[in-house]
Amino acid sequence: MTRPHLAGISALAESSRERFEELASRFGGTKARPGARAALTEGYWQALKDLFTRDVTHDGLRRLLEHETQETFRFLTREVDLTDLAPLPWYERLPRSLWRFFLAVAYRLGPWRRVLFAGATMALGMGWLGFLVHLLTVGPFSLEPLSNVGTWLLLAATVLFFLLTLELRDKLSLKGDLEVARQIQFGLLPFEPFEKDGVSIATAMRPANTVGGDYFDVIELGEGRLALAVGDVAGKGMPAALLMALLQGSLRTLLSAGLRGEELVAKLNAHLCSNIPSNRLITLFYAELDTATGGLRYVNAGHNPPFILASRPPPVRLAATAMALGITTDTPFPSMTTELSPGDRLVLYTDGVTEAEDPKDREYGEARLGAWLQANRDQPGRKLVDGVIAEVLEHCGTARPRDDMTLLCLDSHRGGSTP
């Protein structure tokens, strides 16, 4: 990746921080000029209004109440097994479910935070219990003060707010580290357009989180040969990103050692089996292209079948030739060959594209992707890959994509003009 491109990524990563610092200076915060004082001027009140109204939309509130709430509940309860409670009546199932939920949250906290969380939960329970007793004894319209109830609720709110502040500090610190990791990851991948020897390549990637587990690469092998790779590490976030970096480094090292084709993928698989957790796997499409003849030799290790868009439909699919990497060392990785004619396009992608779901859990699907690619096959490569991502995001609507999306479009135009 070139320095200007990496600098552009850094500028994007810093944009939110710069907006905060600019807003803080308008309030006379720490980034303001030395000795500056925040005057209660019209600009001050306008800045205060912007702080609480900027980017606040109806769709944002709906995402918060629907999607983000559901995602938070799934995250906190993903290791809570409630299947054995299903036969119980609701008055037994509910308290046991709440107890297991409480333990699941407490397990993720540090020792003292766990103690404070338990104390705040007890205080909150005492407050609500007192409030219910008050309603049952004196009625909902009584003017009798709720002194004891208010004390418990105030105590619970104070402790929970303190815990929230600590967790928010940790999250912001981690977010800063993730932004740096994002810059490093994007710097490792060849986002710059490739044009050489009658071949042009455009790529696009949209991680589901700050960093992702998708991998793509374009490597010149010399003598008019080009290596292409698109991989997908099972999982998302930082663990998948670390395994992605391992995959890239291992693949490039084996290529530098002179390994090619089936032998390369077999050696790569053996290395990954020895160095990644047993509950992880990696799908990989690896191909070697002869730019002079258009001959393509490929190994599809459990990856989504790429599309070859010829001048006439339907698109050709390059099906899997072997299982995914990292499962077992006792598996062969046979290769297959095909040929790209002048004007053909090879489109590689990861399952984050086809498995993206709308708010009703309906997948985008490979059939829809193939139809869209065929209908837009005459678009330039950059517009094609960006258009696919835009199309998938439109399909998702208010639902946030749960997996990374990566596309690589190769155009073979030897003897012709660049599309």
N, C-alpha and C positions, 0 to 999 in steps of 0.2 A: 504494500500500500504506500502511495506517495505521501510525502510530508504535508502538502496542502490538504489532501483528503483527511489525514489523521487530525490535522489542526481543525478542520471543519467539524469532525466528530467531537473533539474536545470543546469547541465553542458551543455545540448543542448541549453537551453534558453540563456545561456551566451556566446555561441560560436561566434555569430556575433559581440558582443561587444569586445571579446578578439581579434578577427581578426582586428578590427578597431584600437584597442590600439597597437597591434603589428605593424601595418602599420604606425600608427602615430609616434611610437618611431623611426622608420627608417627614418622619415623626421625630427627628432629632435623636435617632438611635446611635449605636456604637460606631456606625460607619459614617456618621455625619462629620462635618468639619469640626476641628477642635474649637471648643468654646461656643459652638452653635447651640441655640435654644429653640425648642419646639414651640412656636407661637400658635395660638388658637385662631389661625387665619382660615379663610375660605379654602385655601389649598390643603391645610391640615385636615379639615373635615372631609374634603373630597378624597384625600388619601385614605382616611379611615373608612369611608364608604366603599372605596375600591377594594380594600382589604377583605371585606365581608360579602361583597357582591360580585366580584370578578369571577367569571367562569361558573357562576351558579346558575344552573339550568334545570328545567323540569325533568329532562332525560337523565341528568346527573343524579337527581334525587331518586328517580325510579331505579337506576342502577345500584344506588346505595342500599335501598330498602329491599330490592329483589336479589340481584346477583351477588353483591358483596356480602350481604347478610348470610346468604346460603353458602357462599364460599368459606366464610369465617366459621360457620357451624360445622361444615364438612372438615375443615382443618382441625378444629378442636376435638372433634369426635371420630376422626378417621381410625383411631386405634381402640375405640370403645365398642365392644361387642354386646349388643342388646338382644340378640336372637333368642337367648334362653329365657328372656323375660316376656316374650310375645304371648305365651299361654296364660299369663297372670292377669287378673282383673286390673282395671286402670288404677284403682286406689293403692294397689301394691306395686304395679309397674312404674308409676310416675315417680314416687320417692326413690326407688332403687335406680332408676335411670338418672335422676338428678344427682344422686350420690356418685355414680360412676362418671358422670360429666364433671362434677367437682374434682374428683381425683385426677381425671385426665388433664384438666387445666393446671392443677397444683403440681403435677409431675413435671410440667414444662418450665416451672419457675425455680429460681435459686432458693437456697435454704431459708434465708430471712424473708425473702419475698413470699415464699410459701406460707410462712407463719403469719405474715401480715394479711395475706389473702384469706387465710382461714379465719383470722380474727374479724376482718371486715365482713366476710360472708355471714359469720355468726351475728355480728351487730346488725347487719341488714335484715337477717331473718327475725331477730328480736324486734326490730322496729316494725316490720310488716305484721308480725304476730300481734304486737300491741295495738297496731292500727285496726286490725280485724276485730280484736276483742272490744275496742272502743266502739266500733260501728255496731256490734251486736248488743252491747250493753246500753249505750246512750243514744244510738241512732245516728244516721248520717248528717242530720241537720243540727246537731247539738253544738252549742257555743263553748262547751267545756274545753279548756286548753289541752293540747296533746304534748305536755312537757316531756314526759318520759319517752314517748314515741319519737318525738323530735330529737331528743338527745341521742338515741340509738341510731337514727337515720343520719344525723349529722356526723357522728363518729364514723359510720360506715362510708359515707360519701368522702370524708376527709382522707381516710386510709386508701380507699380505692383511687382517689385522685392522685395521691402520692405515688401509688404503684403505677398508675397510668403515665405519670411524668417520667418515672424511671424507665419504663418500657419504651416510651417515645424517644428518650435519649438514646437508648440502645438501637432502636430502629433507624434513627437519623444517622447514627455513626455507621451502621451497617450499610445504609443506602449510599453513603459516600464511598465506602470500599467497593460496593458493587458498581458504581459509576466508573471507578478506575478500572475494575475488571472488565467492564463493557468496552472501554477504550482499548484495552490490551487485546481482547478477543477480536474486535473488529479490525484491529491492526494486523492480526494474523491471517485474515481472510482476504482473498483477492477480489475486492469490490470494483476495482478499476476495469473498464471495458478492455477486452482483449481483441486485437485485430492483427492477424499475421497469417501468411501462407494460405490465403483463401478461406480463412476461418475467422468468424467474429463471435464473441461470447459476451452475454450480459447476465448479471446475477442480481439477486435480491434476497434479503433475509429479514424477517420480522420475528424477534424472540417473543415468546409469551410473557417472560419476565425480563428483568434488566439484562441478564445473560441467558444464553440458551445452550442446548446440546446438539444443534444441527451443525453440520460441517460440509463445506464444499471447497474444492481446490482445482486449480488449473496449473499444470506443471509441464514445462517444456522438457522433453527428453532428448532433444537433438536429432539431427538427420531427418527433419520433417515429421517428427512424431510428437504427439501431445497426449498427456495423461489427464483424465477427468475423473473427479471423485465427488460424490454426494453421499453423506452418511447421516444417520440419525441415532443418537444415543438415547436409550430408554430413560425416561425421566425428564425433568426440567430443572432450571435454576443452576446454582453453583456446582452441585455434584456432577450434573450432566456436562457443564462447561469444562470442568477439569478433565473429564474423560474425553471430551472432544479435543482438547489440547494434546492429550496422550495419543489419540488416534492420528492426529495430523503429524505430530513429531515422529511417530513410529513409521507411518507410511512414507514420509519424505526420507527418513533414514534408510529404509529398505530400498527405495528407488535409487538413492545415492550409492548403495552397495551393488547396484547392477541387477537387482531382481525385477522380474517383469511378469505380467499376466497371472496365471494360476499359481505359480510358485510364490509370487509376492503376496497374494491374498492368503495363501496357506500359512506362510511365515508370520504374517500380520495376525492372523487368527490365533496361532500358537502363543504369540507374545501377549495378546490381549487376554487369553484364557489364564495366563499366569499372573496378570497384573490388575485385573478389574474384579470387583466383587462378584460372587456367584449369582446374585440376583439381578445382574445387569447384562444387557446384550446391546449389540450395535448392528444396525442394518447398514449395508454399504453397496453402492453401485460404483464400480471401478471400471474404467474403459481406457483403451489406448487407441488413438486415432492416427492413421496415416494421412496426413494432410494432402499428399499428392494424389492418392487414389481414392480417398474417402473410405477406405477399409477401417472398420471398427471392430476390435476384439474386446469383449466385455465379460465381467463376472458380476452377477447380480446376487449378492449375499442377503437374501431375504428382504430386499428393498422394494419400494413401490415401483411397478413397471413403468419406465419412462415412455414418452410418446415420440415417435418419429412422424413429423408432419410432412407428408409428400405433397406434390402438386395436386393430387387427386385424393379424396377421402376414400375409405376411412383411415384414421391414423393407425400406424403400426405400433404394437406394444412389445417391449423387451422384457419378457417374464423372468422370474427368479431362476437362477441356475443352481443355487445352493442355499443352505440355511444361514441364519444370521451369525455374526461373529461373536466370540466370547462364550459360546455354549459348551462346545466340546472340541478337543483337538483331533478326534478320530473322524473327521469328515472331509471329503474332497471338495474342491472348489473348481469345478469344470468351467471352461470359458466357452463362449459362442461368438460367432462372427456375423456381421452384416455390413452393408455398404451404404454410405450416405451419398446420394447423387447431388449434383449441383442444384441448389435451390431447396434442398431438404433442411428441415429444422429438427434438432434433437432437444427435447424439453425434459429436464430432470426436476424432481420435486420431492418433498418429504410429506409424510402423512398428516402433518399439521394443516396442509392445504385441503386435502380431501375429507378429513375427519372433523373439520370445523363445524360447529353446530349452531343453529339459530335458537332463539328463546324457547322453541318447542322441541328441542333436542333432535332436530332433523339435520343429518349430515349434508355437507356440500356435495360430496360424492365424486367418484372418478368419472362417471358417465357425464356429469355436468361439466367437469373440468375438460374432458376430451372434446365435448361439443363447443365449449367456449374457445378453446385453443384453435380448433378447426375453423371456426367462424372468424377468428381474428388473426389467422396465420400470416397475413400480409402486413401486419403491424411491425414496426422496427422492434428489435429484440428488447431494448430497454422498455419501451411502452408495453410490450407483451408481458414481461414478468411483473412490472408494476401494476398492469391492468388486472392480472390474476389476483394479486393480493387485494386490490381495491374491490374486485368482484366478490371475493370471499368475505371481506369485512362487511360489505353491504348485505351479504346473506346472513351473517351473524347478527346484524342489527345491534340491539342493546346487550346481547350476550357477549361476554369477553372471550376471545379465542383462548383455549386452554393449552395449546401446544405451539411450538415454534413452527414458522413457515419459511421455507427456503425454496428458491427456484433458480435453475440455470438453463439458459437458452443458448444453444450453439447453432449457428447458421453456417452451412457449407455453400460457399459461393465461388469455388474455384472456377476460373474461366469466365466469371461474370462479375457484376458489381455488387458492392456491399449493400444489403438491404437497409 
